[in-house]
Amino acid sequence: MKSPQDKKPSRTLAPATGLVTSGRDTLAQKGFINPPIVRGSTVLYPTAEDLHAHRGEFQYGRHGTPTTKALIDALMTLEGANCAGVGLAPSGVAAISTTLLAVLKSGDHLLVIDSAYRPTRNFCDSLLKRYGVETSYFDPLIGADVATLFKPNTRAVVVEAPGSQSFEMPDIPAIAKAAHDKGILVIDDNTWATPLYHRSLDQGVDISIQAATKYIGGHSDIMFGTIAANATAWPLITEAIRLLGVCAGPDDVFLALRGLRTLAVRLAHHQQSGLDMARWFAARPEVLRVLHPGLESDPGHAIWKRDFTGASGLFSIVLKPAPQKAVDAFLDALTLFGMGYSWGGFESLVIPFDCSGYRTATTWAPGGPALRFHIGLESLDDLKADLAAGFEVFNAAKG
Ligand SMILES: *Cc1c(COP(=O)(O)O)cnc(C)c1O
């Protein structure tokens, strides 16, 4: 039965088209658009000869099913031509820990960007340390000078762009070039932009990680992680995934694929609303600074413009100095911004934060209380009215 997916397109497809067309095997799916949710451990072999030869597309549930195959095919298309393989993990943190265990060994030195996602630091400072890996942190704005921190035993550099909560924009191509000159691997936590707006693997990164819990899932209903690697790093990743027994549940695999199908429209909306809201905050008298690399005024804007094709809906603001009780009154007054961790779903969120306890190569001194916003898919007029009402409460509580 023929479908558009069985015909070869005559031109290279845009990433948005790839999100819709990839990972679809119409014949295997008996004509249906989507793959079945295959729940399975055992895969039966028809003959003893097949068993001895490990013959067959699928061998065992942990190693892959028709559902994971569909998702991996789609993710490989999204990650681009330099992607040699994609591994699936049960959370973003599991994707990060699996990757670090895959590339490091006792006696190695690891460099991690100071603005990394906090649990990444926690993993390095506890389990990796216990296993004899030394981690040092570097200024996100270091660029090619990262080379001054290389030791003979430096094995990998971990970057994240922009920085978690603080939104500094590192120069990933410069860091990658310096690292590759010494045979050092580069790992990028690419959750914020997704490969749709930042093709890590095309910018010299060897391993591109996503907390697919965020924008890939897109609906705040799954925990999921992906590890995409180039040909240099893929053998290490696939080996570690096998040895550690890392795999993802079938419902979450299905939902991740379902999320991918609408990623382009959701992300475009998050981008537009996020930029609009960032500008709105910048014009508010209560706001000292807005941390969003998509704003022309942001120190990271030039790098963002060069290396990224878009922004997502997550950014931070710094308020002018105000007592905690006024900030809490503001947060409590909001009705459309839920308070909670994670982001990337359809809904708007806010969280107060203070990075000072988890920055060591740089000093976090923003000049006032800091809040991180995720702008969801609600009407901007409604969101602005909610925030304006919140600021009235804030100003009254400030006294
Ligand atoms: C949320 C997040 C993670 C972790 O993802 P989980 O699925 O929650 O484990 C990793 N990196 C970044 C940048 C994140 O925002």
The ligand as an SDF file (V2000), in Angstrom:
LIG
                    3D

 15 15  0  0  0  0  0  0  0  0999 V2000
   14.7960   19.4170   32.7780 C   0  0  0  0  0  0  0  0  0  0  0  0
   16.1750   19.4100   32.2910 C   0  0  0  0  0  0  0  0  0  0  0  0
   16.9580   18.2680   32.3750 C   0  0  0  0  0  0  0  0  0  0  0  0
   16.4780   17.0130   33.0510 C   0  0  0  0  0  0  0  0  0  0  0  0
   15.3860   16.4310   32.4560 O   0  0  0  0  0  0  0  0  0  0  0  0
   14.4310   15.4350   33.2810 P   0  0  0  0  0  0  0  0  0  0  0  0
   13.6620   14.7750   32.2220 O   0  0  0  0  0  0  0  0  0  0  0  0
   13.6460   16.2890   34.2120 O   0  0  0  0  0  0  0  0  0  0  0  0
   15.3200   14.4710   34.0320 O   0  0  0  0  0  0  0  0  0  0  0  0
   18.2200   18.3140   31.8420 C   0  0  0  0  0  0  0  0  0  0  0  0
   18.7120   19.4260   31.2860 N   0  0  0  0  0  0  0  0  0  0  0  0
   18.0020   20.5480   31.1980 C   0  0  0  0  0  0  0  0  0  0  0  0
   18.6000   21.7460   30.5610 C   0  0  0  0  0  0  0  0  0  0  0  0
   16.7200   20.5930   31.7020 C   0  0  0  0  0  0  0  0  0  0  0  0
   16.0180   21.7180   31.6410 O   0  0  0  0  0  0  0  0  0  0  0  0
  1  2  1  0
  2  3  1  0
  2 14  2  0
  3  4  1  0
  3 10  2  0
  4  5  1  0
  5  6  1  0
  6  7  2  0
  6  8  1  0
  6  9  1  0
 10 11  1  0
 11 12  2  0
 12 13  1  0
 12 14  1  0
 14 15  1  0
M  END
$$$$
